[in-house]
C-alpha cells in the first residue's frame, strides 16, 4: 500500500544530493506530494508534482524520471 507522507523530513535523506526544484518543493510541502510504502521508516519514496515524478530507493540507488524507468 502507498501512503502520502505528511512528515516529509523522513524522506529527505533519500533525495540527498538531488538539486531538483520539484523535489525540494515536495519536501518543503510547497508544491507536490511525497509518497512512501512505509511512513514510519521509508526506504523508498516518490516525489510527485503534476506530470513529473521522481522515485528513489535507498538500497539500489535507482531512480526514475517521468515515464522512464532505470531499475
Buried (B, 14 or more C-beta within 10 A) or exposed (E): EEEEBEEBEBBBEBBEEBEBEBBBBBBEEEEBBBBBEEBEEBEBBBBBBEEEBBBBBEEEEEBBEEEEEEE
